[in-house]
Amino acid sequence: MFRNMVTSLFKHEKIRTTTPKAKALRTVADKMVTLGKKAYALESDEGQESVARRLHYRRQALRVIREKEVVSKLFDEIAPRYSDRPGGYTRVLRLGRRIGDDADMAIIELVEEKMPDRKGKGGKRKKGAAKSKAKKAAGSKPKPKDKAEKAAKDKTKDEAPEKKAAEPEEPAEQASEEPEAETAEESADSKDTEEPTEG
């Protein structure tokens, strides 16, 4: 079964299957790409021994992959693409559940992007480094550290409901003031209209 699946994976560079099968297929596919990479590394050497080793790697891949065209694609196109990549040639993306039998489905595909250049870097990043940089860029507020700051924050929270209770009264007062202003304007308008009629 895995022989057919790995053949289809290298032929189409992406297949849809169940998640457990996709996870098991990763190891087989990675081994095939490694064979291709070993053969690609020996291409610059023209000695008889390197030619024999390249043939040996190709025949090892033919044991698993069923089509010669797919093996040629693996050794000529796919392996050179991953020559600088240390591993992780495939990616498993979960799709959800299949309708008929509720099986967990996934897509397994060959990774396309290039590896970032790690020259000049001091090593691995800390796990939270990317998150903290994102928070700083977003301008998040710093967390209060002292008890006094927390107490002040709590007081403002307690005062906020009192202000909210007082706020509905203010709009009512404003509403009562506004009609008075309107009536004053209306009375001024009515006086203006009355004056010409008196003359």
PyMOL commands that set and color helices and strands:
alter all, ss='L'
color gray80, all
select helices_A, chain A and resi 2-12+19-41+48-64+68-81+129-138+147-166+169-198
alter helices_A, ss='H'
color red, helices_A
select strands_A, chain A and resi 14-18+90-97+104-110
alter strands_A, ss='S'
color yellow, strands_A
deselect
rebuild
show_as cartoon
